[in-house]
Amino acid sequence: MAKQGPQAGILNRPPQHLLLATFNFSGADARATLDALRGLVERELRSDLDAPNAPEAKEQPSAETGELGFHDDYDRAFLTITLGISSSGFEKLGIDEAERPQDLRPIPWGNLVDSPPSSESGDIVLQICADNLYICEHVVRRIEEEQGEELTVVSTAIGAQRYNSRSGRTSRREGRALIGFLDGTSNLDPRNSAEDQKLVFVDPDNVSYPQNPPPGELPTPNPYGGEGAPKPQFPEDLHSVPGSEPAWTKDGSYMVVRTSTFDTRSWDKLTQNDQERSVGRFKFSGASLDLHDEEAQLEMPPVFASDQTNTAVPIAAHIRKANPRGGDEDAQRRIFRRGYPLIAPTAGGLQRGLIFIAFGRTITTQFEFIVRAWIRNKDFPVSDAGVDPLFAKVGETVLGGGYYFVPPLEEKTHPWTWKLPLS
């Protein structure tokens, strides 16, 4: 009997390379296009290449592009291909609104205070990961060759991990972002924690999500500063919390993509104290600034988690804005981050940044709330605290991204069996 489960590219050990590609359905039948893509992905995940042209067929284009050779069963270098579908994709697939993921919508760039050069998210996204970039490239090239009339490339981005959890590679504890700080220190661990898994995957039988706080000031006392502290205020137009999900979405996940570049030359000129106070952690050890700059304290919870009046970590520092730890409800808003640093050549040198990828059981109560109610909210965690300074100090420029839903698999051992409703 088939056993449903999540797509492998969410929970597996992150391979070294990422090729993120978005596409639009450009043919008349999006369903048929997706079915053809399913077959193509199966061949890629089975190391199944096309045969070379017979001598009498060499007047035709090569059946196999050739950069991986012509022999099947080649080493796929831990390839995973994760499919996400945007709201426009579900519409083109002809799926009834009642059967669509209920928290999926176009990414609201203006509300997120982002202005990418293009707001186009594409109808589908493929997160293609492997330890060999050639393996990733072949997937997109095969799509271009075989489905170029039905799937139009909208955007691509390439990332590379600093760490890899496989034997002989740099460990996660040593993995640093391009700004020089340890990355993913307080990330969810859905591979090993059942409670964390509940925050990553949709469960239509459990849609008990944190609710939006009322606009205006929180009641006294302020949970983020104690008695007498200036109270936080929240936007009035936060998106409504979803109240249900279709049954088929179980083990699916919402995916947020946000690609941006940093001005690392300006960042590198800041004093280390300035950098640390912006992040909220010591650069050397990764420990919270309200602890000691010792590697042994990396995994220890910040002091402000139990004493919100402690401001050794500034109240607007990134770790305090993105995860304020003000109570049990805050813990229910965390997301699973699985991004890749972006490094690309430009005429003026190197372009550095981040392909931010996050997964969660909702968009509204997790990513979008974190950004709008916490990070970009000048009145959180207390009135007039200011917005998160990190993004301005790294000189971030947003290039693009989108909101997607990653459907579950009909059979979790067959990573191309994406589950979708019939209508």
One Martini backbone bead per residue (centre of mass of N, CA, C, O) as a GRO file, in nm:
protein
  423
    1MET     BB    1   0.096   0.036   0.022
    2ALA     BB    2   0.078   0.352  -0.004
    3LYS     BB    3   0.294   0.618   0.132
    4GLN     BB    4   0.260   0.909   0.253
    5GLY     BB    5   0.463   1.218   0.205
    6PRO     BB    6   0.720   1.416   0.198
    7GLN     BB    7   0.940   1.585   0.045
    8ALA     BB    8   1.282   1.535   0.048
    9GLY     BB    9   1.391   1.849   0.028
   10ILE     BB   10   1.324   1.918   0.339
   11LEU     BB   11   1.476   1.675   0.530
   12ASN     BB   12   1.729   1.643   0.408
   13ARG     BB   13   2.047   1.658   0.350
   14PRO     BB   14   2.219   1.917   0.245
   15PRO     BB   15   2.348   1.986  -0.026
   16GLN     BB   16   2.586   2.186  -0.180
   17HIS     BB   17   2.380   2.247  -0.418
   18LEU     BB   18   2.182   2.509  -0.584
   19LEU     BB   19   1.895   2.508  -0.811
   20LEU     BB   20   1.679   2.770  -0.878
   21ALA     BB   21   1.358   2.731  -1.050
   22THR     BB   22   1.132   2.910  -1.257
   23PHE     BB   23   0.795   2.865  -1.399
   24ASN     BB   24   0.578   2.874  -1.680
   25PHE     BB   25   0.283   2.810  -1.814
   26SER     BB   26   0.259   2.801  -2.190
   27GLY     BB   27   0.045   2.608  -2.234
   28ALA     BB   28  -0.284   2.475  -2.260
   29ASP     BB   29  -0.189   2.217  -2.061
   30ALA     BB   30  -0.092   2.197  -1.741
   31ARG     BB   31  -0.140   1.903  -1.665
   32ALA     BB   32   0.029   1.772  -1.889
   33THR     BB   33   0.289   1.918  -1.814
   34LEU     BB   34   0.315   1.800  -1.527
   35ASP     BB   35   0.323   1.504  -1.616
   36ALA     BB   36   0.581   1.533  -1.785
   37LEU     BB   37   0.756   1.630  -1.551
   38ARG     BB   38   0.732   1.379  -1.383
   39GLY     BB   39   0.884   1.196  -1.584
   40LEU     BB   40   1.146   1.358  -1.591
   41VAL     BB   41   1.213   1.338  -1.287
   42GLU     BB   42   1.230   1.035  -1.276
   43ARG     BB   43   1.474   1.008  -1.465
   44GLU     BB   44   1.668   1.177  -1.293
   45LEU     BB   45   1.616   0.989  -1.024
   46ARG     BB   46   1.732   0.726  -1.218
   47SER     BB   47   1.962   0.776  -1.416
   48ASP     BB   48   1.809   0.853  -1.708
   49LEU     BB   49   1.923   0.845  -2.023
   50ASP     BB   50   1.957   0.913  -2.334
   51ALA     BB   51   2.020   0.798  -2.627
   52PRO     BB   52   2.208   0.791  -2.877
   53ASN     BB   53   2.233   0.854  -3.187
   54ALA     BB   54   2.186   0.725  -3.466
   55PRO     BB   55   2.344   0.743  -3.761
   56GLU     BB   56   2.063   0.815  -3.918
   57ALA     BB   57   2.004   1.066  -3.679
   58LYS     BB   58   2.229   1.311  -3.711
   59GLU     BB   59   2.027   1.530  -3.849
   60GLN     BB   60   1.943   1.550  -3.561
   61PRO     BB   61   1.903   1.621  -3.262
   62SER     BB   62   2.021   1.545  -2.975
   63ALA     BB   63   1.879   1.342  -2.742
   64GLU     BB   64   2.138   1.401  -2.575
   65THR     BB   65   2.323   1.654  -2.442
   66GLY     BB   66   2.603   1.512  -2.274
   67GLU     BB   67   2.726   1.629  -1.994
   68LEU     BB   68   2.674   1.320  -1.858
   69GLY     BB   69   2.657   1.159  -2.102
   70PHE     BB   70   2.522   0.800  -2.190
   71HIS     BB   71   2.502   0.665  -1.903
   72ASP     BB   72   2.352   0.500  -1.684
   73ASP     BB   73   2.379   0.511  -1.338
   74TYR     BB   74   2.472   0.761  -1.231
   75ASP     BB   75   2.592   0.986  -1.011
   76ARG     BB   76   2.366   1.205  -0.831
   77ALA     BB   77   2.465   1.349  -0.568
   78PHE     BB   78   2.200   1.371  -0.393
   79LEU     BB   79   1.945   1.418  -0.547
   80THR     BB   80   1.694   1.679  -0.542
   81ILE     BB   81   1.335   1.741  -0.623
   82THR     BB   82   1.142   2.031  -0.555
   83LEU     BB   83   0.797   2.106  -0.560
   84GLY     BB   84   0.633   2.418  -0.636
   85ILE     BB   85   0.316   2.602  -0.606
   86SER     BB   86   0.141   2.857  -0.707
   87SER     BB   87  -0.143   3.032  -0.739
   88SER     BB   88  -0.125   3.041  -1.052
   89GLY     BB   89  -0.082   2.739  -1.087
   90PHE     BB   90  -0.353   2.640  -0.969
   91GLU     BB   91  -0.523   2.791  -1.172
   92LYS     BB   92  -0.405   2.653  -1.436
   93LEU     BB   93  -0.486   2.358  -1.322
   94GLY     BB   94  -0.800   2.384  -1.226
   95ILE     BB   95  -0.832   2.432  -0.921
   96ASP     BB   96  -1.032   2.462  -0.684
   97GLU     BB   97  -1.043   2.680  -0.429
   98ALA     BB   98  -1.131   2.469  -0.204
   99GLU     BB   99  -0.863   2.278  -0.297
  100ARG     BB  100  -0.673   2.479  -0.206
  101PRO     BB  101  -0.444   2.626  -0.045
  102GLN     BB  102  -0.552   2.860   0.202
  103ASP     BB  103  -0.250   3.031   0.227
  104LEU     BB  104  -0.239   3.100  -0.077
  105ARG     BB  105  -0.048   3.362  -0.243
  106PRO     BB  106   0.076   3.633  -0.338
  107ILE     BB  107   0.341   3.812  -0.286
  108PRO     BB  108   0.361   4.105  -0.066
  109TRP     BB  109   0.593   4.322  -0.124
  110GLY     BB  110   0.494   4.587   0.010
  111ASN     BB  111   0.441   4.465   0.301
  112LEU     BB  112   0.760   4.372   0.310
  113VAL     BB  113   0.944   4.603   0.203
  114ASP     BB  114   0.971   4.524  -0.110
  115SER     BB  115   1.157   4.584  -0.447
  116PRO     BB  116   1.173   4.415  -0.699
  117PRO     BB  117   1.228   4.419  -1.039
  118SER     BB  118   1.047   4.151  -1.008
  119SER     BB  119   0.722   3.995  -0.929
  120GLU     BB  120   0.784   3.727  -1.053
  121SER     BB  121   0.720   3.371  -0.954
  122GLY     BB  122   0.565   3.181  -1.099
  123ASP     BB  123   0.405   2.863  -1.109
  124ILE     BB  124   0.684   2.720  -1.053
  125VAL     BB  125   0.917   2.540  -0.839
  126LEU     BB  126   1.267   2.433  -0.830
  127GLN     BB  127   1.450   2.240  -0.596
  128ILE     BB  128   1.787   2.182  -0.681
  129CYS     BB  129   1.991   1.922  -0.533
  130ALA     BB  130   2.357   1.879  -0.508
  131ASP     BB  131   2.706   1.787  -0.510
  132ASN     BB  132   2.655   1.849  -0.827
  133LEU     BB  133   2.601   2.092  -1.060
  134TYR     BB  134   2.558   1.921  -1.315
  135ILE     BB  135   2.307   1.776  -1.212
  136CYS     BB  136   2.130   2.027  -1.191
  137GLU     BB  137   2.155   2.134  -1.483
  138HIS     BB  138   2.022   1.894  -1.633
  139VAL     BB  139   1.733   1.942  -1.549
  140VAL     BB  140   1.689   2.217  -1.691
  141ARG     BB  141   1.784   2.129  -1.973
  142ARG     BB  142   1.568   1.913  -2.017
  143ILE     BB  143   1.330   2.101  -2.000
  144GLU     BB  144   1.412   2.287  -2.232
  145GLU     BB  145   1.419   2.056  -2.447
  146GLU     BB  146   1.127   1.901  -2.383
  147GLN     BB  147   0.948   2.178  -2.249
  148GLY     BB  148   0.983   2.466  -2.393
  149GLU     BB  149   0.671   2.506  -2.488
  150GLU     BB  150   0.540   2.470  -2.177
  151LEU     BB  151   0.810   2.583  -2.026
  152THR     BB  152   0.905   2.888  -1.878
  153VAL     BB  153   1.165   3.063  -1.786
  154VAL     BB  154   1.200   3.304  -1.524
  155SER     BB  155   1.419   3.187  -1.305
  156THR     BB  156   1.754   3.188  -1.152
  157ALA     BB  157   1.957   3.021  -0.891
  158ILE     BB  158   2.278   2.999  -0.718
  159GLY     BB  159   2.398   2.780  -0.458
  160ALA     BB  160   2.620   2.742  -0.158
  161GLN     BB  161   2.743   2.551   0.088
  162ARG     BB  162   2.939   2.550   0.380
  163TYR     BB  163   2.783   2.292   0.461
  164ASN     BB  164   2.793   1.926   0.542
  165SER     BB  165   2.663   1.629   0.696
  166ARG     BB  166   2.864   1.465   0.567
  167SER     BB  167   3.122   1.284   0.558
  168GLY     BB  168   3.399   1.514   0.556
  169ARG     BB  169   3.242   1.769   0.622
  170THR     BB  170   3.121   2.050   0.711
  171SER     BB  171   2.967   2.142   0.979
  172ARG     BB  172   2.699   2.308   1.109
  173ARG     BB  173   2.869   2.450   1.340
  174GLU     BB  174   3.051   2.589   1.087
  175GLY     BB  175   2.824   2.740   0.950
  176ARG     BB  176   2.843   3.032   0.748
  177ALA     BB  177   2.772   3.324   0.659
  178LEU     BB  178   2.870   3.593   0.456
  179ILE     BB  179   2.883   3.776   0.735
  180GLY     BB  180   3.036   3.557   0.952
  181PHE     BB  181   2.799   3.406   1.081
  182LEU     BB  182   2.635   3.185   1.229
  183ASP     BB  183   2.401   2.952   1.096
  184GLY     BB  184   2.108   2.822   1.228
  185THR     BB  185   2.110   2.813   1.547
  186SER     BB  186   1.761   2.831   1.588
  187ASN     BB  187   1.659   2.611   1.425
  188LEU     BB  188   1.480   2.382   1.315
  189ASP     BB  189   1.430   2.000   1.375
  190PRO     BB  190   1.244   1.786   1.189
  191ARG     BB  191   1.419   1.522   1.182
  192ASN     BB  192   1.419   1.502   1.532
  193SER     BB  193   1.133   1.663   1.572
  194ALA     BB  194   0.798   1.638   1.614
  195GLU     BB  195   0.729   1.931   1.692
  196ASP     BB  196   0.869   2.065   1.448
  197GLN     BB  197   0.708   1.922   1.226
  198LYS     BB  198   0.433   2.070   1.294
  199LEU     BB  199   0.559   2.352   1.172
  200VAL     BB  200   0.599   2.239   0.860
  201PHE     BB  201   0.332   2.066   0.838
  202VAL     BB  202   0.035   1.988   0.720
  203ASP     BB  203  -0.280   1.956   0.925
  204PRO     BB  204  -0.617   1.934   0.878
  205ASP     BB  205  -0.670   1.835   1.193
  206ASN     BB  206  -0.460   2.096   1.266
  207VAL     BB  207  -0.568   2.451   1.291
  208SER     BB  208  -0.413   2.560   1.559
  209TYR     BB  209  -0.342   2.884   1.547
  210PRO     BB  210  -0.209   3.167   1.584
  211GLN     BB  211  -0.326   3.474   1.648
  212ASN     BB  212  -0.391   3.783   1.591
  213PRO     BB  213  -0.326   4.065   1.715
  214PRO     BB  214  -0.442   4.337   1.816
  215PRO     BB  215  -0.460   4.637   1.729
  216GLY     BB  216  -0.224   4.792   1.888
  217GLU     BB  217  -0.203   4.756   2.211
  218LEU     BB  218  -0.107   4.571   2.455
  219PRO     BB  219  -0.165   4.444   2.730
  220THR     BB  220  -0.115   4.450   3.054
  221PRO     BB  221   0.169   4.335   3.049
  222ASN     BB  222   0.463   4.336   2.883
  223PRO     BB  223   0.614   4.048   2.753
  224TYR     BB  224   0.875   4.240   2.627
  225GLY     BB  225   0.941   4.420   2.932
  226GLY     BB  226   0.733   4.457   3.133
  227GLU     BB  227   0.662   4.662   3.366
  228GLY     BB  228   0.635   4.982   3.196
  229ALA     BB  229   0.677   4.909   2.919
  230PRO     BB  230   0.657   4.971   2.609
  231LYS     BB  231   0.419   4.897   2.388
  232PRO     BB  232   0.329   4.713   2.142
  233GLN     BB  233   0.254   4.730   1.786
  234PHE     BB  234   0.017   4.646   1.525
  235PRO     BB  235  -0.097   4.573   1.240
  236GLU     BB  236  -0.419   4.592   1.080
  237ASP     BB  237  -0.341   4.403   0.793
  238LEU     BB  238  -0.331   4.124   0.868
  239HIS     BB  239  -0.364   3.822   0.773
  240SER     BB  240  -0.576   3.580   0.774
  241VAL     BB  241  -0.634   3.302   0.944
  242PRO     BB  242  -0.654   2.989   0.880
  243GLY     BB  243  -0.934   2.737   0.920
  244SER     BB  244  -0.838   2.547   0.674
  245GLU     BB  245  -0.778   2.227   0.496
  246PRO     BB  246  -0.730   2.014   0.269
  247ALA     BB  247  -0.679   1.678   0.290
  248TRP     BB  248  -0.439   1.650   0.068
  249THR     BB  249  -0.218   1.845   0.232
  250LYS     BB  250  -0.096   1.638   0.388
  251ASP     BB  251   0.254   1.691   0.419
  252GLY     BB  252   0.266   1.958   0.336
  253SER     BB  253   0.418   2.285   0.230
  254TYR     BB  254   0.518   2.597   0.281
  255MET     BB  255   0.693   2.823   0.052
  256VAL     BB  256   0.969   3.049   0.083
  257VAL     BB  257   1.108   3.297  -0.142
  258ARG     BB  258   1.424   3.498  -0.104
  259THR     BB  259   1.623   3.698  -0.308
  260SER     BB  260   1.952   3.836  -0.220
  261THR     BB  261   2.176   4.107  -0.173
  262PHE     BB  262   2.501   4.219  -0.060
  263ASP     BB  263   2.714   4.468   0.101
  264THR     BB  264   3.008   4.352   0.211
  265ARG     BB  265   3.198   4.598   0.214
  266SER     BB  266   3.037   4.763   0.421
  267TRP     BB  267   3.015   4.549   0.643
  268ASP     BB  268   3.334   4.507   0.683
  269LYS     BB  269   3.364   4.816   0.804
  270LEU     BB  270   3.244   4.741   1.049
  271THR     BB  271   3.233   4.693   1.354
  272GLN     BB  272   3.206   4.427   1.553
  273ASN     BB  273   3.007   4.549   1.751
  274ASP     BB  274   2.799   4.634   1.540
  275GLN     BB  275   2.744   4.357   1.424
  276GLU     BB  276   2.660   4.213   1.692
  277ARG     BB  277   2.422   4.409   1.763
  278SER     BB  278   2.257   4.344   1.507
  279VAL     BB  279   2.236   4.031   1.558
  280GLY     BB  280   2.300   3.921   1.884
  281ARG     BB  281   2.591   3.795   1.834
  282PHE     BB  282   2.873   3.636   1.840
  283LYS     BB  283   3.107   3.583   1.597
  284PHE     BB  284   3.276   3.348   1.707
  285SER     BB  285   3.059   3.156   1.877
  286GLY     BB  286   2.728   3.243   1.857
  287ALA     BB  287   2.649   3.360   2.105
  288SER     BB  288   2.473   3.532   2.300
  289LEU     BB  289   2.524   3.855   2.434
  290ASP     BB  290   2.405   3.743   2.730
  291LEU     BB  291   2.663   3.587   2.732
  292HIS     BB  292   2.942   3.410   2.635
  293ASP     BB  293   3.239   3.399   2.429
  294GLU     BB  294   3.157   3.071   2.387
  295GLU     BB  295   3.118   2.772   2.232
  296ALA     BB  296   2.960   2.627   2.473
  297GLN     BB  297   2.710   2.860   2.435
  298LEU     BB  298   2.560   2.825   2.162
  299GLU     BB  299   2.300   2.638   2.270
  300MET     BB  300   2.212   2.849   2.453
  301PRO     BB  301   1.983   3.033   2.581
  302PRO     BB  302   1.884   3.328   2.608
  303VAL     BB  303   1.825   3.542   2.861
  304PHE     BB  304   1.568   3.689   2.734
  305ALA     BB  305   1.379   3.437   2.746
  306SER     BB  306   1.349   3.488   3.082
  307ASP     BB  307   1.448   3.813   3.046
  308GLN     BB  308   1.316   4.090   2.889
  309THR     BB  309   1.491   4.318   3.048
  310ASN     BB  310   1.731   4.218   2.898
  311THR     BB  311   1.977   4.431   2.696
  312ALA     BB  312   2.235   4.293   2.579
  313VAL     BB  313   2.026   4.246   2.371
  314PRO     BB  314   1.902   4.430   2.162
  315ILE     BB  315   1.569   4.490   2.085
  316ALA     BB  316   1.654   4.514   1.754
  317ALA     BB  317   1.780   4.265   1.713
  318HIS     BB  318   1.755   4.001   1.512
  319ILE     BB  319   1.702   3.767   1.724
  320ARG     BB  320   1.467   3.936   1.862
  321LYS     BB  321   1.283   3.988   1.614
  322ALA     BB  322   1.263   3.683   1.492
  323ASN     BB  323   1.288   3.561   1.817
  324PRO     BB  324   1.156   3.672   2.115
  325ARG     BB  325   1.052   3.470   2.339
  326GLY     BB  326   0.752   3.558   2.490
  327GLY     BB  327   0.628   3.261   2.434
  328ASP     BB  328   0.449   2.996   2.317
  329GLU     BB  329   0.341   3.145   2.062
  330ASP     BB  330   0.614   3.219   1.938
  331ALA     BB  331   0.707   2.921   1.889
  332GLN     BB  332   0.466   2.878   1.664
  333ARG     BB  333   0.627   3.082   1.441
  334ARG     BB  334   0.832   2.911   1.340
  335ILE     BB  335   1.082   2.827   1.097
  336PHE     BB  336   1.222   2.646   0.822
  337ARG     BB  337   1.547   2.689   0.729
  338ARG     BB  338   1.686   2.647   0.366
  339GLY     BB  339   1.932   2.805   0.270
  340TYR     BB  340   2.152   2.977   0.025
  341PRO     BB  341   2.424   3.099  -0.068
  342LEU     BB  342   2.515   3.372  -0.282
  343ILE     BB  343   2.734   3.339  -0.581
  344ALA     BB  344   2.823   3.593  -0.825
  345PRO     BB  345   2.917   3.727  -1.112
  346THR     BB  346   3.042   4.053  -1.200
  347ALA     BB  347   3.171   4.337  -1.331
  348GLY     BB  348   3.253   4.434  -1.012
  349GLY     BB  349   3.267   4.118  -0.923
  350LEU     BB  350   3.090   4.008  -0.647
  351GLN     BB  351   2.788   3.845  -0.575
  352ARG     BB  352   2.622   3.863  -0.260
  353GLY     BB  353   2.405   3.631  -0.063
  354LEU     BB  354   2.053   3.503  -0.050
  355ILE     BB  355   1.867   3.198  -0.057
  356PHE     BB  356   1.568   3.211   0.077
  357ILE     BB  357   1.434   2.925   0.256
  358ALA     BB  358   1.101   2.829   0.366
  359PHE     BB  359   0.912   2.628   0.603
  360GLY     BB  360   0.547   2.578   0.659
  361ARG     BB  361   0.208   2.550   0.767
  362THR     BB  362   0.232   2.857   0.711
  363ILE     BB  363   0.237   3.206   0.634
  364THR     BB  364   0.084   3.397   0.827
  365THR     BB  365   0.197   3.276   1.123
  366GLN     BB  366   0.496   3.308   1.019
  367PHE     BB  367   0.663   3.464   0.804
  368GLU     BB  368   0.474   3.718   0.779
  369PHE     BB  369   0.470   3.784   1.078
  370ILE     BB  370   0.769   3.817   1.131
  371VAL     BB  371   0.805   4.054   0.932
  372ARG     BB  372   0.557   4.252   1.002
  373ALA     BB  373   0.536   4.230   1.334
  374TRP     BB  374   0.858   4.237   1.380
  375ILE     BB  375   1.099   4.321   1.189
  376ARG     BB  376   0.930   4.582   1.041
  377ASN     BB  377   0.847   4.674   1.331
  378LYS     BB  378   0.899   4.962   1.519
  379ASP     BB  379   0.679   4.847   1.760
  380PHE     BB  380   0.901   4.610   1.805
  381PRO     BB  381   0.872   4.501   2.130
  382VAL     BB  382   0.858   4.812   2.143
  383SER     BB  383   0.798   5.119   2.136
  384ASP     BB  384   1.034   5.251   1.923
  385ALA     BB  385   1.261   5.029   1.851
  386GLY     BB  386   1.265   4.950   1.562
  387VAL     BB  387   1.402   4.811   1.309
  388ASP     BB  388   1.579   4.585   1.168
  389PRO     BB  389   1.924   4.653   1.102
  390LEU     BB  390   2.054   4.437   0.917
  391PHE     BB  391   1.949   4.499   0.626
  392ALA     BB  392   2.080   4.781   0.606
  393LYS     BB  393   2.385   4.700   0.683
  394VAL     BB  394   2.403   4.492   0.426
  395GLY     BB  395   2.266   4.609   0.173
  396GLU     BB  396   1.992   4.508   0.072
  397THR     BB  397   1.880   4.334  -0.236
  398VAL     BB  398   1.595   4.248  -0.392
  399LEU     BB  399   1.517   4.011  -0.659
  400GLY     BB  400   1.313   3.778  -0.540
  401GLY     BB  401   1.017   3.551  -0.543
  402GLY     BB  402   0.785   3.348  -0.326
  403TYR     BB  403   0.483   3.164  -0.307
  404TYR     BB  404   0.433   2.817  -0.199
  405PHE     BB  405   0.332   2.473  -0.262
  406VAL     BB  406   0.424   2.157  -0.122
  407PRO     BB  407   0.342   1.869  -0.213
  408PRO     BB  408   0.277   1.569  -0.153
  409LEU     BB  409   0.325   1.222  -0.154
  410GLU     BB  410   0.193   0.929  -0.248
  411GLU     BB  411   0.503   0.816  -0.256
  412LYS     BB  412   0.788   0.860  -0.070
  413THR     BB  413   0.978   0.669  -0.267
  414HIS     BB  414   0.842   0.864  -0.501
  415PRO     BB  415   0.942   1.193  -0.581
  416TRP     BB  416   0.709   1.228  -0.838
  417THR     BB  417   0.427   1.185  -0.657
  418TRP     BB  418   0.239   1.426  -0.673
  419LYS     BB  419  -0.020   1.561  -0.484
  420LEU     BB  420  -0.350   1.610  -0.632
  421PRO     BB  421  -0.630   1.719  -0.721
  422LEU     BB  422  -0.857   1.661  -0.983
  423SER     BB  423  -1.000   1.984  -0.971
   0.00000   0.00000   0.00000
